[in-house]
Amino acid sequence: MAQSEWRDWANLSDGPAGLIAELVLANDVVDYLRLRAVCRPWRRCTTDPHGHSTLDRRFHPRHWIMLREQISTPLSRRFINVSTGECIMLELPELQDHRLEPTPEGLLLVIHNCTRIQLLNPFTRHLAELPPLNTLIHPNWCSYFFRDGNFTGCGSGTTSDSKSFVVCIPDFRIIGIAKPGDESWMVVKYTSSENEPTMMFLGNFYHISESNLMVLKTSADRPPQPPEIVAKLHNKVNILSDSVHLVDNDGELMLVHRTRPGDSRRRYDVYRLDLDKRALFTVDSFDGRAMFMGNGFSFFVSQQVSRCIISDTIYLSFDLPERTYNDIEAYHLPDRSIKTANYILDQSVSRKKKDMPWPHTIVDCLSLCDTSRLYSETLCFDGIF
């Protein structure tokens, strides 16, 4: 290398190094942590995540989700970047006798027992203490929720002012709002039909009520205001046969109405929310991404993650009947074609003993991520891809 091309990268001044760090952090907190680990000078001129609150959105692993596969050690889990496909294995002592609930921001709710909840950033190892569970629901219900109750990760998240955290319990149509270290939750009720979706999006709480998409704006400094109608659904939801799914597509809120018109096979109508116009608009594309859709949790994955993933496609989780009973793995949005699964889950076998073929595909691994906790525990899924 010529002398004129040589650069003393370790001794960059705070200005250039800080600017590089900001650009890296805006993209991915994991790359930012790697940058800080390169050398002491870079670490000195960049912000230490541990000097800030667990709720600071800058340090949330937004592009990472935790896979549910069992790997070599019982306290280890693999995380995958849904934009790049990179995988990282982390040791999580919190798995020991604890229940973990992922959120869309990449944080994990750590539910220790009937009274204790913590919020964990698995990459920075930030751990924040949240109020006891028994200040949100009646103590008689606490043991049930610790064991197998319905928390919804997608309905939990950081408030718009980044000062408080929201926990959602759809069984009771309530959310709790609290700051780390608070002694109790502020309990807020919302109106929704059974199994209708909830979603924390841009710091506010969204849910479906009758035929409307509603928003409950959250803030630590004032009591929540009454829910507002954001947009009307294009079609009425049949609570016996339909389901609605809310999902964040890289900063856009999308809604999928899953229907079964008459005796025909299921149909999936997709809409994009325009917050300015307060309306839902029909779309037939996910902008090059694929959606993994579950009963309570859905997420988007870039086509770059794997050649097996087809853009503008809805992949169905194992708790949806068309995947488990009708052997439909995916639905291609533009031409409304379906892809059948490569194997059948034997319905004659008890759920507790049901095995999935090995080796597993990345589609299987991702489809298990948004399968409800109770059902996913009945599937034998101990391989790696």
C-alpha positions as CSV (number, residue, x, y, z in Angstrom):
1,M,0.0,0.0,0.0
2,A,1.4,3.4,-0.9
3,Q,2.1,5.8,2.0
4,S,-0.5,8.2,0.7
5,E,-3.2,5.5,1.0
6,W,-2.4,4.6,4.6
7,R,-4.9,5.6,7.2
8,D,-4.6,5.4,11.0
9,W,-8.1,4.0,11.5
10,A,-7.7,3.4,15.2
11,N,-7.0,7.1,15.9
12,L,-9.9,8.6,13.9
13,S,-11.1,11.8,15.6
14,D,-14.3,11.7,17.5
15,G,-16.2,13.4,14.6
16,P,-15.6,10.9,11.8
17,A,-15.7,7.9,14.1
18,G,-18.9,9.1,15.7
19,L,-20.5,9.7,12.3
20,I,-19.6,6.2,11.2
21,A,-21.0,4.7,14.4
22,E,-24.3,6.6,14.0
23,L,-24.7,5.2,10.5
24,V,-23.9,1.7,11.6
25,L,-26.3,1.9,14.6
26,A,-29.1,3.2,12.4
27,N,-28.8,0.0,10.4
28,D,-28.2,-2.7,13.0
29,V,-27.3,-2.7,16.7
30,V,-25.3,-6.0,16.3
31,D,-22.9,-4.3,13.8
32,Y,-22.6,-1.4,16.1
33,L,-21.6,-3.7,19.0
34,R,-19.0,-5.2,16.7
35,L,-17.7,-1.8,15.8
36,R,-17.3,-0.9,19.5
37,A,-15.4,-4.1,20.1
38,V,-12.7,-3.4,17.5
39,C,-10.5,-1.2,19.7
40,R,-10.5,1.0,22.7
41,P,-10.3,4.3,20.7
42,W,-13.5,3.4,18.8
43,R,-15.2,2.4,22.0
44,R,-14.3,5.7,23.7
45,C,-15.8,7.8,21.0
46,T,-19.1,5.8,20.6
47,T,-22.1,5.7,22.9
48,D,-22.2,2.8,25.4
49,P,-25.6,1.1,25.2
50,H,-25.4,0.3,29.0
51,G,-25.4,4.1,29.7
52,H,-29.0,4.3,28.4
53,S,-32.4,2.8,29.2
54,T,-33.4,-0.6,27.9
55,L,-36.2,1.2,26.2
56,D,-33.9,3.3,24.0
57,R,-35.0,2.3,20.5
58,R,-31.6,3.0,19.0
59,F,-30.2,-0.2,20.6
60,H,-33.2,-2.5,19.9
61,P,-32.4,-5.5,17.6
62,R,-35.3,-4.8,15.3
63,H,-34.2,-7.0,12.5
64,W,-33.6,-10.1,14.6
65,I,-35.9,-12.9,15.7
66,M,-35.3,-15.9,17.9
67,L,-35.7,-19.3,16.3
68,R,-37.4,-22.0,18.3
69,E,-35.3,-25.0,17.3
70,Q,-33.6,-26.9,20.0
71,I,-29.8,-26.9,19.5
72,S,-26.8,-28.4,21.2
73,T,-27.2,-26.8,24.6
74,P,-30.6,-26.3,26.3
75,L,-29.9,-22.7,27.2
76,S,-28.8,-21.7,23.7
77,R,-30.9,-20.2,21.0
78,R,-30.2,-19.1,17.4
79,F,-31.2,-15.7,16.2
80,I,-31.7,-14.8,12.6
81,N,-31.5,-11.4,10.8
82,V,-34.7,-11.2,8.7
83,S,-33.0,-8.7,6.3
84,T,-29.7,-10.5,5.7
85,G,-30.1,-14.1,6.9
86,E,-27.1,-13.9,9.2
87,C,-27.4,-16.3,12.2
88,I,-26.0,-15.8,15.7
89,M,-26.2,-18.3,18.6
90,L,-26.5,-16.8,22.0
91,E,-26.5,-18.4,25.5
92,L,-29.6,-17.4,27.4
93,P,-29.5,-18.4,31.1
94,E,-33.0,-16.8,31.3
95,L,-34.4,-20.0,29.6
96,Q,-33.9,-21.9,32.8
97,D,-37.3,-22.2,34.4
98,H,-38.4,-19.0,32.7
99,R,-40.7,-18.2,29.9
100,L,-39.5,-15.9,27.1
101,E,-41.9,-13.9,24.9
102,P,-40.4,-12.1,21.9
103,T,-41.5,-8.6,20.8
104,P,-41.4,-7.0,17.4
105,E,-38.6,-4.7,18.6
106,G,-36.3,-7.8,19.2
107,L,-36.6,-7.5,23.0
108,L,-37.6,-10.5,25.1
109,L,-40.1,-10.5,27.9
110,V,-38.7,-12.8,30.6
111,I,-41.5,-14.1,32.8
112,H,-39.9,-15.7,35.9
113,N,-42.9,-16.8,37.9
114,C,-46.2,-15.5,39.0
115,T,-44.9,-12.2,40.2
116,R,-41.8,-11.2,38.2
117,I,-41.4,-9.8,34.7
118,Q,-38.2,-8.5,33.1
119,L,-37.3,-7.0,29.8
120,L,-34.2,-8.4,28.1
121,N,-32.1,-7.1,25.1
122,P,-30.4,-10.4,24.1
123,F,-27.5,-8.7,22.3
124,T,-26.6,-5.8,24.7
125,R,-27.7,-7.9,27.7
126,H,-29.7,-5.0,29.1
127,L,-32.1,-6.3,31.7
128,A,-34.9,-4.1,33.1
129,E,-37.2,-4.9,35.9
130,L,-40.9,-4.4,35.2
131,P,-43.8,-4.4,37.7
132,P,-45.1,-7.8,39.1
133,L,-47.6,-9.7,37.0
134,N,-50.0,-9.7,39.9
135,T,-50.5,-5.9,39.7
136,L,-51.8,-6.4,36.1
137,I,-54.1,-9.4,36.5
138,H,-55.7,-11.1,39.6
139,P,-53.2,-13.2,41.6
140,N,-55.4,-16.3,41.1
141,W,-54.7,-16.1,37.3
142,C,-50.9,-15.6,37.6
143,S,-49.9,-19.2,37.7
144,Y,-52.0,-20.0,34.7
145,F,-50.4,-17.2,32.6
146,F,-46.9,-18.2,33.7
147,R,-47.6,-21.8,32.6
148,D,-49.6,-21.4,29.4
149,G,-51.5,-18.2,29.3
150,N,-51.8,-15.9,26.3
151,F,-49.4,-13.0,26.2
152,T,-48.9,-11.5,22.8
153,G,-45.5,-10.4,21.9
154,C,-46.7,-8.3,18.9
155,G,-49.1,-6.5,21.2
156,S,-46.2,-5.5,23.6
157,G,-43.6,-2.9,23.0
158,T,-42.1,0.5,23.8
159,T,-44.4,3.5,24.0
160,S,-44.1,6.4,21.6
161,D,-42.1,8.5,24.1
162,S,-39.6,5.6,24.7
163,K,-40.2,6.0,28.5
164,S,-42.6,3.1,29.2
165,F,-43.3,-0.4,28.1
166,V,-46.7,-2.0,27.2
167,V,-47.6,-5.6,28.0
168,C,-50.7,-7.0,26.3
169,I,-52.9,-9.8,27.7
170,P,-55.6,-10.4,25.0
171,D,-57.5,-13.0,27.1
172,F,-58.7,-10.1,29.3
173,R,-58.5,-7.4,26.6
174,I,-56.2,-5.4,28.7
175,I,-52.8,-3.8,28.4
176,G,-50.4,-2.7,31.1
177,I,-48.2,0.4,30.8
178,A,-45.3,1.0,33.2
179,K,-41.7,2.3,33.4
180,P,-38.9,0.0,34.4
181,G,-38.7,0.0,38.2
182,D,-42.4,1.0,38.7
183,E,-44.2,-0.9,41.4
184,S,-47.4,-1.6,39.5
185,W,-48.9,-1.4,36.0
186,M,-51.3,1.2,34.8
187,V,-54.1,-1.1,33.5
188,V,-56.0,0.0,30.3
189,K,-58.9,-2.0,28.8
190,Y,-59.7,-2.2,25.1
191,T,-62.6,-3.6,23.1
192,S,-62.0,-6.4,20.7
193,S,-63.6,-9.7,19.5
194,E,-62.0,-12.9,20.5
195,N,-58.7,-13.7,18.7
196,E,-58.5,-10.3,17.0
197,P,-55.0,-9.1,16.5
198,T,-53.1,-6.5,18.5
199,M,-49.9,-4.7,17.4
200,M,-47.5,-2.1,18.8
201,F,-46.5,0.1,15.9
202,L,-44.5,3.3,16.1
203,G,-45.0,3.3,19.8
204,N,-48.8,3.1,19.8
205,F,-51.2,0.2,20.4
206,Y,-53.4,-1.0,17.4
207,H,-56.3,-3.5,17.6
208,I,-59.4,-4.5,15.7
209,S,-62.8,-3.6,17.1
210,E,-65.9,-4.7,15.1
211,S,-65.0,-3.6,11.5
212,N,-62.5,-0.8,12.4
213,L,-58.8,-0.6,12.9
214,M,-58.3,1.3,16.2
215,V,-55.3,3.0,17.8
216,L,-54.7,3.7,21.5
217,K,-51.9,6.3,21.8
218,T,-49.6,5.6,24.7
219,S,-47.4,7.9,26.7
220,A,-45.9,7.8,30.2
221,D,-46.7,11.5,30.9
222,R,-50.5,11.3,30.5
223,P,-53.3,8.8,30.9
224,P,-54.1,7.0,27.6
225,Q,-56.8,8.7,25.5
226,P,-59.8,6.8,24.3
227,P,-59.1,4.6,21.3
228,E,-59.5,6.3,17.9
229,I,-60.7,4.8,14.6
230,V,-57.7,4.8,12.2
231,A,-59.4,3.2,9.3
232,K,-62.5,1.1,8.4
233,L,-61.9,-2.4,7.2
234,H,-63.0,-3.1,3.6
235,N,-65.0,-6.2,4.6
236,K,-66.7,-7.3,7.8
237,V,-64.9,-9.9,9.8
238,N,-66.7,-13.2,10.3
239,I,-65.4,-14.2,13.8
240,L,-66.3,-17.9,13.1
241,S,-64.2,-18.3,10.0
242,D,-62.0,-15.3,9.4
243,S,-58.9,-13.9,11.0
244,V,-57.1,-10.5,10.7
245,H,-53.3,-10.1,11.0
246,L,-51.4,-6.9,11.6
247,V,-47.7,-6.7,10.7
248,D,-45.0,-4.1,10.4
249,N,-43.4,-4.1,6.9
250,D,-40.3,-2.0,7.4
251,G,-42.2,1.0,8.9
252,E,-45.5,0.4,7.1
253,L,-48.4,-1.2,8.9
254,M,-50.0,-3.9,6.8
255,L,-53.2,-5.8,7.4
256,V,-54.1,-9.3,6.0
257,H,-57.8,-10.4,6.1
258,R,-57.9,-14.2,5.9
259,T,-61.3,-15.4,4.8
260,R,-63.1,-18.4,3.5
261,P,-65.7,-17.3,1.0
262,G,-68.4,-20.0,0.8
263,D,-67.0,-23.5,0.4
264,S,-63.9,-22.4,-1.6
265,R,-60.4,-22.4,-0.3
266,R,-59.1,-19.6,1.8
267,R,-58.4,-16.1,0.4
268,Y,-55.9,-13.6,1.8
269,D,-56.6,-9.9,1.1
270,V,-53.7,-7.6,1.9
271,Y,-54.0,-3.9,2.7
272,R,-51.5,-1.1,3.5
273,L,-52.4,1.6,6.1
274,D,-52.0,5.2,5.0
275,L,-51.8,7.1,8.3
276,D,-52.2,10.5,6.6
277,K,-55.4,9.5,4.7
278,R,-56.6,7.3,7.6
279,A,-57.5,4.5,5.1
280,L,-56.5,1.0,4.1
281,F,-55.5,0.4,0.5
282,T,-55.4,-2.9,-1.3
283,V,-52.0,-4.1,-2.4
284,D,-50.7,-7.2,-4.2
285,S,-47.0,-6.9,-3.2
286,F,-44.8,-6.9,-0.1
287,D,-42.1,-4.8,-1.8
288,G,-39.9,-7.9,-2.4
289,R,-40.4,-9.4,1.1
290,A,-42.3,-12.5,2.3
291,M,-44.7,-12.6,5.2
292,F,-44.6,-15.4,7.8
293,M,-48.2,-15.4,9.2
294,G,-49.2,-17.0,12.5
295,N,-52.3,-16.9,14.7
296,G,-50.9,-14.3,17.0
297,F,-47.7,-13.1,15.5
298,S,-46.5,-12.3,12.0
299,F,-43.3,-10.9,10.5
300,F,-41.6,-10.1,7.2
301,V,-38.5,-11.6,5.8
302,S,-36.3,-10.4,3.0
303,Q,-35.9,-12.6,0.0
304,Q,-32.1,-12.2,0.5
305,V,-32.3,-14.5,3.6
306,S,-32.6,-17.6,1.4
307,R,-33.2,-18.7,-2.2
308,C,-36.0,-20.9,-0.8
309,I,-38.0,-17.8,0.2
310,I,-40.2,-16.3,-2.6
311,S,-41.1,-12.6,-2.4
312,D,-44.7,-11.4,-2.2
313,T,-45.6,-14.8,-0.6
314,I,-47.5,-15.6,2.6
315,Y,-45.9,-18.5,4.5
316,L,-48.3,-20.2,7.0
317,S,-47.4,-21.2,10.5
318,F,-48.1,-24.6,12.0
319,D,-51.1,-23.3,14.1
320,L,-53.1,-22.4,11.0
321,P,-55.4,-25.2,9.8
322,E,-54.6,-24.9,6.1
323,R,-50.9,-25.6,7.0
324,T,-51.5,-28.5,9.4
325,Y,-54.6,-30.1,7.9
326,N,-54.7,-29.0,4.3
327,D,-50.9,-29.3,3.6
328,I,-50.7,-25.7,2.2
329,E,-47.3,-24.2,3.0
330,A,-47.6,-20.8,1.2
331,Y,-49.8,-18.5,-0.8
332,H,-48.4,-16.4,-3.6
333,L,-50.1,-13.0,-3.5
334,P,-49.8,-11.6,-7.1
335,D,-51.4,-14.7,-8.9
336,R,-53.1,-16.2,-5.8
337,S,-51.5,-19.5,-6.3
338,I,-50.7,-21.9,-3.5
339,K,-47.7,-24.1,-2.7
340,T,-48.3,-27.4,-1.1
341,A,-46.1,-28.6,1.7
342,N,-43.3,-31.1,1.1
343,Y,-44.6,-33.4,3.8
344,I,-47.7,-34.1,5.9
345,L,-47.9,-33.9,9.7
346,D,-49.5,-37.2,10.5
347,Q,-52.9,-36.3,12.0
348,S,-53.3,-39.9,13.4
349,V,-50.4,-39.3,15.8
350,S,-50.9,-37.5,19.1
351,R,-49.9,-33.9,19.1
352,K,-47.5,-34.5,21.9
353,K,-45.6,-37.0,19.8
354,K,-45.8,-35.4,16.4
355,D,-42.4,-35.2,14.6
356,M,-41.3,-32.9,11.9
357,P,-39.1,-34.3,9.1
358,W,-35.3,-33.7,9.4
359,P,-33.3,-31.9,8.1
360,H,-35.6,-28.9,8.4
361,T,-35.8,-26.1,5.8
362,I,-35.4,-22.5,6.7
363,V,-39.0,-22.0,5.8
364,D,-40.0,-24.6,8.5
365,C,-37.8,-22.9,11.1
366,L,-39.3,-19.5,10.4
367,S,-42.8,-20.9,10.2
368,L,-42.3,-22.3,13.7
369,C,-41.3,-18.8,15.0
370,D,-44.9,-17.5,14.7
371,T,-46.6,-20.7,15.7
372,S,-48.4,-20.2,19.0
373,R,-46.4,-21.3,22.1
374,L,-48.8,-24.1,23.1
375,Y,-48.9,-25.8,19.7
376,S,-45.2,-25.3,19.0
377,E,-44.3,-27.3,22.2
378,T,-46.1,-30.3,20.7
379,L,-43.8,-30.4,17.7
380,C,-40.5,-32.3,17.8
381,F,-38.1,-29.8,16.2
382,D,-34.5,-30.6,17.3
383,G,-32.5,-30.2,14.1
384,I,-30.6,-27.3,12.5
385,F,-30.5,-25.9,9.0
